[in-house]
Amino acid sequence: MRKLLTLLVLASLLPAGVVHAQDTTAVTEEEAFDAVFADPGNVLLNFQLASIQLKNGNLKEAAGTLERILILLPSNAEAQSLLGAVQLRLGNKPEAERLSQLVLANDGATPAQKADAQQIIQRIEDEKKAYNFTGFVAVGGGIADNPEGGSRENKAEGGGTFSKRANAEEFHTATVNVNLKRRLISQLPQDINLSLNLYTRDYATYDAGDLATFGLTALYSDTFSSGLLRTSLGATRIHIDDAHYMNSYDGRVTYIQSLPYGLSGRAGLSATRQVAKAKPDGTGTDKSGNVKSVTAGLSRALGPGNLSLDARAATGKATDMKNAKKTNGISLTYATQIIPGLTSVTLDYAEDKYRALDTIYSTTKKRKDKISTIRFSYMIGLSTLGAPNGTEPYVNFSGKYASAKSNIANFTKYSGDASLTYTQPF
């Protein structure tokens, strides 16, 4: 029971997608409350009620229950640890810090509880700083099957052919991220982030896949007792095969809200302006375009993990055929810590409907592509040998398999990749 409660609350402090603990009881919150009302001095019944309240997202009620436990057992390390995490979620940071200090001084606290308390204290201390400098360096590599996009048998309707090959390519990647956060002292829940990000991907022989990007992003975030608002502006310079290919400018607004019954909801709007430069093959330029998108999603603890459902709709306008299209998609992600580390699997389906006729393969109907994708990721922190805590080095194993089918050409592209990345935060 105690391990279950600790996992439930501490998992709720992690980013979206991280696992929540498994619920092992069918007792309702009302039934648990009635049981405590009939026997308020029963510590186990109080813990059971707190567990259900946390599962249902009723943090204030859970805090009251945990406080009652501490009246009965003032030195109970489990209740101190849980209540400290809950108070942090509620925005009561002084109380969260006080309870965490009690856990550190409690001889009955387990090493895991002391580590969690230390993490809460460090998090609060970091948030008190006017400036906070963080970032990471990541290096990795892998193999991609069919990165050039060849079709099945490289054939198309009408006897046409695709010149791209359908073979596999090795690649390696490198990323450097630098993030400077400015805490608005007068309003502590708010901060401004400025991030620089450099990313490279180099294939063995596929020059058009050699990618280098340099991006600058400004992010403003405002934290509420049960929600989070993020707004950002970004600019990215994109090079392909050492040639300046495109500049991309985007603005995004995202809101995340905690909901009853263990649900978390999110919604977002974004607008992107793409300014095309020279093509990698030197044959001219792609057309510049605009993309607008809307996203919405829900997450909830399910079994030993967390299930997320997201839907998106985007529209792009440009004279270039591959940019002028509408996209609708849906994805389902399940993240779990059933084994040490964090494992996630995503199923994604999208449809691209092009605005213009395909002048190469059809002059009578518009092109529509159906894309199905399966993604797998496994991350493990090298210090804790569990889900990365954000400050320790970690390793990420990832893989992807995708199938794209078009309605106008005999085009079926199967592609995939697998990679291993090492990340060192600083």
N, C-alpha and C positions, 0 to 999 in steps of 0.2 A: 504493500500500500504506500509506504513512504517513498520508495523509489519511483513508483508511478506518479505520485504528486509532484515530486521534484522535477521529473522529466516534463510533465505537463506545463508547469509554469515557466521553467527555464527555456523550453522550446519556443514558447510564445514570445520570448525576447529576441529570437533570431529572425533574420530576414524572411520575407515571404518565400514559400517553397520548402522551408525546413520543417522536418517532421514534428508533429504533436504526439503526445503519448496515447497509448491505447486505453480506451474505456472498458473496464472489465465488469461493470455493474449495470443492471437494467433498472435500478431504483431511480425514480424521478426526483427532481429537486424538491417538489412539494412533499413527497413522502419522506425524503431525508430530513427536511425541515421539521416535519411533524415528529419524527423520531427524536431529534435533538430537543424539541420543545418539551417532549415528555420526559427526557433524561438529559438535561443540559450539562451535567457533569461528566458525561460519557465522552472521553477524548476520541475514541475510535469513531463514534457517530459524528462528532464534529469534523474529523478529518474526511470522512465520507462525504459530508455535506459540502465542505470546501472543494473537494475534488469535482463534484458535480457542478458547483457554481463556476469553477474555473473553466470546465468544459463548455458550459453554456455562455461563456464570455461575461459573466456577471462579476466583474472584478471588485466593485465596492462591497457587494454582499460577501464575497470570499474574504476580503480583508477583515470584515467584522467577525466572521467565523474564526479566522486565524487569531485575531486579537483575543477572542474568548478562550481559545486553547491556551494562549500565553498567560491569561489570568489564572487558569487552572494549573498550568505547568510553566512557570516563568522562564525556566532554563531549557525548554525544549528546542533543540537546535533545528529540528525539521520545520517547526512552525516559524522560527525566526528567519530561516532561509527562504521559505515560501513567501512570507509576508514582506520581506525585503524586496523580492522580485516583483510582487504585486504592486507595492508602493511605487516602485520605479515605473511600472507601466502606467500608473495613475498620475504620474508627474510629481509625486511627493518625494523629491530627491533627498531632502534632509533626513526624512524618516527612513528612506531606503538605505542611506549611508549609515545611520545609527544602528539599524538592525544588522547590517552586514558587519559592522564592527563588533557587535555582540557575538555573531557567529564565529569570527576570528578568535575571540577571547574565550569561546565555549569549549571546554575540554571534551565535551561529548559530541562535538561536531565531527563529521567524517572528513577525510581529505577532500572529497569531491565537493562537499558543502563549503568548506573553507575556500576552495578554488573558485567556486561560483561567487562567493561573497567578495573575494578579492577582485574578481572581474567587474562586479557591479561598482565597487569603490573606484576602480581605475577608470571605468566608463564615466562616472560622475565627475571625477577630477579632470578628465580630458575635456568634458563639455564645459567646464568652468574656464578653460583657457580661452583667451581672446583669439589666439591664432593656434591652429593645429596643422602640422605638416605631416602628410602620410603619402604612401604610394606603394608601388610594387614593380618588380622586374620578373618577367616570365619568359622562359625559353621552352621550345617544344619541337616536335616533329612527328611525322606519320606518313601514311600512304593514302592517296586518293584514287579511286577507281573511276575512270571516265571523266576527268576534270574538264576536258575540252568539249564535252557535250555531244559526242557522236550518238547517232540513233541506232536502233537495232538493225543490224545488217547495213547501216549507212545508206538506206534507201528512202525515197519519198514517192508520193503519188506522181504519175505522169512520167516516170522514169528518171526523175531528178535524183541527185545524190548530195550527200553532205560530205564536205571535204575534211571535216574534223575527224580525228582519230578517236577510237573508243578504248584506249589502253589505260594502264595505271601509271601514276606518277608519284614519286616520293616528294615530300616537301618538309621544310622546317619553318618555324615561326619564332618571332621575338617581339616582346611587348615591354614598353617602359611607360609607367603612369606616375605622374606627380600631381598631388592634390593639396591645395591650400585652403583651409576652412577658416572663415572669419565669423566668430560668434558675436551676435548682436547682444551686448551685455545688458542693455536696458530691457530686452525681451528675450529671455534665455531660450524659449523653445524655438527661436528662429536662428538660422545661420545662412551664410553665403559661401558657396564652394567655387573655386576656380581650378579646373583640371586641365592638364596637358597630357596627351596620349599619343605615343608613337607605336605603330604596329607594322610589321613586315611579314610577308609570306613568300617564300622562294621555292618554286618547283624545280625539279631536276632539269627538264628540257622544255616545259610548257611556258614559253615566255609571256604569253598573254595572261597567264595566271599569276605572274610575279607581281605582288601587290605591296605598296608602301603607302601608309596613310599617316597624316599628322593632324591632330584635332585639338581644338580649344573649346571647352564647355564651361559656361557659367550657370550655376544651379542655386536656386533659392528654395529653402524648405522651411515649413512651419509645422510644428508638431502640436497636436491637440491631445486631450486625454484619451481619445479613442480613434484618432485619425491622423493622417499625414498628408500634407499638400506639397507637391514638388513642381516647380516650374523651371525650365531650362532653355538656354539659347546656345547653339553650337555652330561651329564652322570646321569643316574638314577638307584638307587638300589631299587628293588621291592621285597616285602615280601607278601606272601599269607598265612593266618592262622599262623602267627608268624614264618614261615619258609622262608629262603632266596630262592626265586623262580628264579629270573632273574636279570641280569644287562643289561641295554640298553645304547648304546652310539650313538649319532646322530649328524649330521652336516646339516645345512640348509642355503639356500640363497634365499632371497625373494626381489623382486623389485616391488614397487608400483608407478604408473605413472598417473598423471592427464592428461586427454585427452579432446579434444574439445567436445562441445555439452553436457557438464555436465557428461561425462563418466569418470570413473576411472578404470584403468587396473592393473592387478597384475599377476606375474608369479613366480614360485618357484621350486627349486630342493632340494631334501633331500636324505640322505643316513643314514640308521640305522643298527647297529650291535647289535644283541641280543645274549647274552651269558647265556644259560639256566643253572640253578642249580637244586636242588631237587624238585620233584613234591610235591604238598601239601599232597597227600595221601601216600607218602613214597614208591611208586612203581618204582622209578628210576628217570630219568630226561627226559625232552623234549629235542629236538635237537636245537642246536644253529643255527642261521640263519641271513641272510642279507636281507634288504628291501630297494629298491630304488624307489623313486616316483617323478612324475612331476605333477605340478598343474598350472592352469591358470584360470583367472576369470575377470569378468567385473561387474561394478556397475553403476547404474544411478538412479537419482531421478525419481520417477514415482508416480503421484498423491500426496497424503500426506505422502509419505514414500520413502524408498530407496530399489531398487531391485538389488540383486546380483545373478549372475550365475557363478558357478564354476565347472570345470571339473578336474578329477584327474586320473592318471594311476600309478599303482605300481606293482612291481614284487618282489617276495621273493624266496629265495633259501635256502633249508635245507633238510636234510634227513627225518625230521618229516613231515608227510603228511599235517598237518594243517598250516605249515609255507611255504611249497613249493607251491606257487600259484601266479596267476596274478589277480589283482583287477582293474576294471574300474568303475568309478562312476561319477555321476553328481548330483549337488544340486542346489536348488533355494531357496533364502532367501529373505523375505520381512520384513523390519524393519520400524516401524512407531511410531510417537509420537502423533497420533491422539487423544489419551487420555493421561493425565499426566503420565510421565514415558516413558519407552522404551519397546515396544512390538515387538517381532520378531517370525516369523514362518518359518521353514525350511522343505522343501520336499527333500528327498535324495533317490537315487536309485543306487545300486551297484551290480556288478556280480563278484563272486569269482570263478576262474577256477583253479582247483587243477592240479598240474603237474603229480602226481602219481595216479595209480589205487587205488580205495578204496578196500583194502583187506578184509574188514569186510562185505561189502554189495554188492560188484560187482568186478568181475575180467575181465570184458569185456569193461567197459567204465569208463571215468574219471568223477569225481564228479564236479558239478557246482551248486553253490548256488546263489539265487537271493534274495537280501535284500532290502526291502522298509522301510523307516523310516520317521516319522513325529515328529518334535521337536517344542516345544513351550517355549518361555521365556518371562517373564515380570519383569523388574527391575524398581525400583523407589527409588530415593534418599530421605532420611528421613529429610534432611534439606530444600532442594528446592522443594520437592514433584514433581519432574520432572525426566528427564533422569539423572542418576548419573554423577557428574562432575569430578569424580576421586579423590576427597579429602573428600567427605562426606560419612557417613555410608549409606548403602543401603540394600534393601531386594530384593531377586531374587526368583520368583516363576517359576519353570520349570517342563516340562513334556515331555515324549517320548513314542511313540508307534512304534513297529517294527514287521515286518513279514519276516521270513526267510524260503525259500523253496528250497529243494534239488532235483536234477533230478534222483538220484539213490536209495534213500531210501524214504519210505513213511513218510517223515519228514517235518512237517510244524510247525515252532516255532513262537508263538505269545508272545510278551513280551512288557513290558512297565514299566514306573516308573514316580513318581511325587515327587517333593521335594520343600522344602522351606529353603533358606539359608540367613543368616545375615552376612554381611561383614563390617568390621571396618578398613578403611585405617589408616595408620599412617605415 
